[in-house]
Every structure is written in structure tokens, then in C-alpha cells.
């Protein structure tokens, strides 16, 4: 549909790679997948109970696609120094089988503990394998890449980016998600979209509303 066309984009690996963004605008099942109980429970142990959703997209690694470069994920990819606390995790929702042949994600185990950007391509020796319906969660600072797809089939997964609530999301969840989705959002989805988070405020001195429309009248005065 038109929403899908607007969100469709060529991926970083060329014509064989595509991404579809803003999946929440298509409603169920996407709005339900980000609220899956076991996923939410696991992420809460790492990021805290009030974590937020930074992005939810589809990733298609097509036949013949080359492997990607070693990298870390947002927001670590934008930083030169990393905070002590874990501020982001990724969740892969496997729609196809994940294997070495079809470009399953390659990782360097425990590399998030080095707190460094990857500087070599030959260290990512472990292939993440999964079955359709599996969800794979990892620290966004883990060194990883997509493998090369040497099969004749597509390898498709959904990618969820989950953040500590104070981290700016990659996708604008407050205004980029359709009003119909926001209006019908459950309490859990409202938390993920940070719809009730009062910041940023349009005018701290006078405004009673934050930039996402949340009432901000109960905020304490700013003192230093």
C-alpha cells in the first residue's frame, strides 16, 4: 500500500538489500510484536522497565547479497565514547530461517565488553542461527554484520531497536506514527512510543505542553 511504499528504501548493500521503515503505521501484527511478553520481560531486565522503542523495520537480504561491514548499532554507532550503562538492545524477529548460507548475522562474541568500535573484519566468526518465529536479542554494542547470502532465496527479518527512555530514537515515534495507531495504543505501546514522556518541552517557562502533545503542568520547577 502507499504507507509501505513511503517506508520502502534501498539498503546499504545495494539493490539486493531493502528496508521497510515505520512498520507500526501498518498496525497489527507489528504493533503486537513489539509488545510480546517474553521480549518485553527480557529487555526490561537490561534496559529498565520504562524502556522505549527506537525503530521497527523490516530487513531483506536478497539472493547474492554480499556480507555487510562490521559495525555496532545506534546510538553507539554515533558515539566516540560509550556510557557505562546499557542504553540500547536490538531484537531480530526471524521471518525466515537464519543460517550461514543465507546471510545469517555474524558476530564477535562478547565484543560489547571491549567498549570499542570494530576495527577488523576477520573476528566475526560466530553465525547466529534461528528458525522462523525466533526472536534474537543482543546488546547494540556487539560487533556484528549481515553475512553473504549465497542461496537463491531471500532472508527476511524484522529489526526492533529498543532504548533507554532518555535516548533519542532513530525513528520519530511521537509524530511519525499515525494518529490512529497512537489513539488506540495500549499502555505498553504508549510506553514504547514515549507518548506520556513530557520532554522535550516547547517552552519550559510558559508551555503546558511538550513537543509531542503531552501535558507538562506537573513538572517541578528547574533549579540549580
N, C-alpha and C positions, 0 to 999 in steps of 0.2 A: 504494500500500500504506500501512500505518499509519505507517511511517517517513516517507513522503512527506507524509502529512497533518500530522504533527507539525512538519515543516520548512516547510510552506507558510504564507506570510504575505502580507498586502496590502502593496504597495509604497507609496512616498512620494507617488506621483502620483495615488492614488485607486483606484477599482475596476478601472480599465483596466490597472493595473500590479500584477504579482505577483512574489514572490521565493520560491524554494525553497532552504532552507539545508541544511547538513550533508550535502552530496552524497556525501562519502566513505563514509557509512554504507550507501550502496547498492552499494558495491564497484565492480567493473569495469562500464562503461569509465571511470568517474570517477576511480578510484584510478590508472588508467594515464595519463589525460590530464594530470594534474599532474606526471607524470614524463617527458613527451615529451622526447626528446633535444635537439632544436633549441631548445625553450623553456628547458630547464634550462641549456643552454650559454649562451644569451643572458643569462639572469638572473644566472648566476654571474659574468659579466663586469662586471655592475653592482653586485650585492649581495655578492659574495664566494661562494666555493664552498660555504659552510655555511649558506646562507640557509634560511629556514623558510616554511611555508605559514600564512598568517593566516586565510584563509577560502576556501571554494569553494562557489559558489552559482549558481543559475540566475536569469536576469532576463528577464521577459516584458513587453515594451512592446506593449500591445494596440491594436487599431484605435481611432482617435480620441483617443489619449492625448496630452495636451499636452506641450510641452517641459518639461524639468526646470530647476531653478535652477543657475546656475554655481557650481561648487564644486571643492574638492580632496578627495582621498580619505584615508582613515585611514592612518596616525595623524596626518598633517598637519592633518586637519580638527579635531583636538582640541588643537592647539598654537597658541600666540600667537607664538612664535619658533621658527625652524626650524634644525635641525642642519646643519652643512656637508656631511656625508656623505649620500649617498642611502640612505634607510632603508626605502623601500617602492616597489614597482612593481605595476602591475595588468596582467593579461593577459585579453583578451577572446577567447573561443573562439566564433567565429561559427557558429551552427547555421542561421541564415538569412542571406540577403544583407543587407549593411549599406548603406543609401543615404539620401539626404536625405529622400526621400518617406516611408520607413517609420521614421524617427526615429533614423537612424544618429548615433553620438556626434559632437557638435560640440566643437571645441577651439580654444583660442587658442595658436597655435604658439609655442614657446619660452617660454611664460609661466612654466614652472617656474624659469627663471633669475631671475625677479624676486623670488623667495622671499617672496611676499605672498599673502594670501588674495584671491580675485577681488572686485572692487568695482564691476563693471559687467557688464551682460548683452549689450551690443552688440559685444563684441570677439571673440566665439567664432564666427568666420566660416568656419573650415575644417571640412568634414564628412568624417569617417573612413569610407571605403568598403571593403567586403570581400565575399568570396564565402564560401558555406558551406565550412567546413573551415579557413578562415584563422584565424590567431592574431595579435592586435594587442597589442603590449606598449608600455606608456608609463609614464613617471615619475608617481608618485601625486600629485606636487605640480603637475602640469599642470592648468591651468584647463579645465574641460570640463563637459558636461551631455548628457543624452539629448535628441535632437531630438523634435519633434512627429511622431506617426505619422498621416499623412493618408490612408493606404491602408486597405483592408478586411482586411488580413492582420496576423497577429502578427509581431513581430520578437523573436526569442529568442536569447540568448547565454548562455554560461557565464562567470562572472567569477571569476578567480583573484587572490587578494591574496597577494603574496609579500613577505617582510620580512627585514631583517637579523635574525639569530637572537636578538638581545638585545631586540627589540621585542615587547611583549605582543601576542599575536594577538587578532583580533576574535572569532573562534570558539575555544572551549576545545578545542584539538586533543588535549590529553593525556588528558582524561577524557570529552570529548564524542563521541569516535569510538568505535564499537563495539569491544568486546574482540576479536571475530573478525577485524576489519579490522586492528587493531593486531598481533594474534598472527601474521597472515600477511603483514605488511608487509615489503617488500624493504628493502634497506639504504638506497636512495634515499628511499623513503617514510618510513622511520624518521627520516631526517634532516629531511624536510619537516615531520613532526609533532613534531620535537624530543623524540622518545621517549628518546633517550640523553643528553639535556642534563640535567645533575644539579641544576639550580636551578629553582625555589626549594627550599631545604632546610627540612624541617619543624622541626628544632631543630639549628642549626649546632653546638651544643656536644656534643649527645649522639646525634643521629639518624644512622643509617647509610643512610637512605633519603630521597630527595627527595619532594616532594609528588606527583609523577607515578609514583612507584614505582621510579625509577632508583636503583641503588646509588650511594652517595656516599662510600664508605670511602676513596677515593683522593684526596679533596680535601686540598689543602695547608692548614695552619693559617692562621687570619686574623691578620695582624699590621698594625700601623700605626706 
